[in-house]
Amino acid sequence: MMINRYGAPCPLCPTPLLLNVVQVRSAQSGFVQRERVNGRHCRNCEAARPEQWNEVMRALCGDG
C-alpha cells in the first residue's frame, strides 16, 4: 500500500518533506510489517532550485 506522510524538514528550507512510503502488510493480521520510503519531495525547493535540490538529496539520501 502506498501512502504519503510528512517527514523531517527540508535541508534547504523549513518546509517538511513529503515522503512516499510503501507499506507491506501481513495477510493474516493486517498490521504493517515493513515500510520503505520511495521518494522525498519539497514542492518549494524542487520547483524553485532543482539543481541544488538534486545535489542535496543525492548527498543525504542517495536519491534525487
ABEGO torsion letter per residue (X at the ends): XBBBBBBBBBAABABBBBBBBBBBBBAAAGBBABBBBABBBBAAAAAABAAAAAAAAAAAAGBX
